[in-house]
Amino acid sequence: MNYVDGSDASPRKNNKQTFACVITPYIKMKVISVTAAPNQQVKYVPCVATIGFFDGVHLGHLDLIRQLCKEAHLMHLPATIITFPNHPLTVLRPGHHPQLLTTIEDKISLLEQAGVDMCYLIPFTQELSQLSAYDFMKHYLKEKWNVKRLIVGYDHHFGHSNSDKKDNYKIYGQALDIQITTASPCMLMGETISSSIIRKAILQGNVNKARTFLGRPYSLKGKVVHGLHNGHKLGFPTANILPENIQTIIPNNGSYAAYTHVNHHTYQSMVGISNRPSIGHHLQRTIEVHIFDFQEDLYGSTLQVDFIEKIRDEKVFDSTTDLAAQLQNDAEQARHLLNSIDS
């Protein structure tokens, strides 16, 4: 097993107040959509590849990508990611909408920053889900994508039959002249890093753990829309955020210390996520961002919020006076936490 030093996963300040992820220098990655020109014959160069959905591109994924890039370098071939723009569960469980850590655009950007040379985007379909592991390896990996070596994630399985194990992949690889390497799991804080563990942490409000396992803060992007404007009345004007992707995971209700990216600048902030229990009962959750020392009109703008740490759970208040006092306390706690990071 591979172990990650969690100290490198904590946020660090640079001259633009952004966070550094444990990744290799930026390069230009070639992205190929398999469906972009279905009738066009594309000649794929030989490559070393790995397959997966890579939601979050977390530290475990980055460890796998390091192994991929090392093998590719030794073979003088491009390091290639084969991934899907849609989550396989949307096909395997019709009507299911899995909550995601990253949009496809963010995932591609993170893979590019991680040092990947090429990325093949293949829509996950019913037809693809019915293929056996051998047929997938033969018709796609060998004949279509010209894969010479496949790095298989420790928990990744492909092919219609659940009976196919890692040893089967190696047998099929020998028959097809594809070298198979099984990657080791990546451990941190006594747990195997995985997208599911990170999703669970975020849903529980443990954005600090999510930040550690991701190697960067969990981020949410959204457009600023009009709300009820109650924040202005309480002395804490907020930007009401509508997530740009309905499948984006939203942390559980409460108050959070965060950084907000606005027009290429980064500001200390606090974020309130709630059903507005203190003001009225609403079915739709709200995400309200109060940016410290900021006065500009943001309506219509798109913001990125980086969640750093939860300050408190959601509370119900008897009066707006009590709520305003709590918001003042939240702001002080958030500033103190973020100042300790920025110092």
Residue, then its C-alpha position, 0 to 999 in steps of 0.5 A: m500500500n502507498y501512504v500519503d503524508g497528510s501535511d502536504a494536503s493542507p491549504r497553503k497561501n501563495n501570492k494570489q491566496t490560492f491553494a496548492c494541490v499535490i500535483t506536477p507542473y501544468i502541461k497541455m493535455k490532449v483531450i479526445s472525445v470518442t463521439a466527436a466524429p463517429n464516422q471518422q477513422v482515428k489513428y490512436v498512438p500507442c499508450v500506457a493507460t488507466i481507466g476510471f471515473f476519477d471523480g474529485v481527482h483526489l490524492g488516491h487518484l494522483d498517486l495512481i496517475r504518478q504510477l501511470c506517468k512513471e510507467a509511461h515514461l519508462m516505455h516512452l509512451p503517452a500517459t493516458i486516462i480513459t474516463f467517462p463524461n457521465h457517471p456509470l451509475t446513471v446507466l446501470r441504475p436508470g433515474h439515479h443521479p449520483q452526487l459528484l465532487t467535480t464537473i467534467e470540466d474541472k476533472i479534465s483541468l485537474l487531470e491536465q495539471a496532474g501531468v497526464d498527456m492524453c484523455y479519452l472521453i467515452p460516454f458510458t452506455q448500455e452497450l458498453s456496460q454489456l461488454s465482457a472484460y475480454d471484449f472490452m480489452k480486445h475491441y477498445l483497449k487493443e484495437k481502438w486505443n492501442v493500449k500497450r500497458l494498462i494500470v488497473g486501480y486497486d478497486h476498479h473493475f470493468g466488464h459485464s461479468n462480476s466474476d472477472k478479477k484482477d488475475n483474469y485481466k492479466i490472463y486476457g492481457q497476455a493473450l492480447d499483448i497488453q501488459i497489466t499492472t495493478a496499482s496499490p491502494c493509497m492510505l491516509m489517516g488509516e483509511t484508503i482514500s476514495s471518492s465515496i469517503i470524501r463524498k460522505a465527509i462532505l455530506q456530514g459537513n466534515v470539509n476539513k477531512a475532505r480537504t485533506f483527502l482531496g489535497r485541496p479544498y472542496s469547491l463549489k461553483g455557482k451563479v449569484v441569484h436574488g434571495l430574500h435580502n435578509g442578510h443586508k438587514l442583519g448587517f451581513p449581506t450575502a451572495n445567494i449561490l445557485p450551483e452550476n451543476i445539480q449533481t454537485i454535492i452540497p455540504n450539510n447545513g451549517s456555517y463554514a469558513a471559506y475562500t471565495h474566488v471572484n473575478h480572479h481575486t480570492y477573499q476570506s468568507m463565511v458560508g451559511i447553508s440552510n433551509r432558512p429555519s430561522i426565517g421561514h420554512h423552505l423546501q429548497r436549501t440555500i447557499e449564502v456567501h458573506i464575503f468579508d470586506f467586499q461591497e461590489d454587486l455580484y448578481g449574475s456573477t459566477l463564484q467559486v467557494d472553497f470550503i475550509e472548515k465547519i464552524r457550527d451546525e444549523k440552529v433555530f433562533d427565536s429572534t433576528t437579534d439572536l441570529a445577528a449576534q450568532l452571525q457576528n460570532d461566526a464571522e469572528q471565528a471564520r476570520h480567526l481561522l482563515n487568518s491563521i492559514d494566511s499568516 
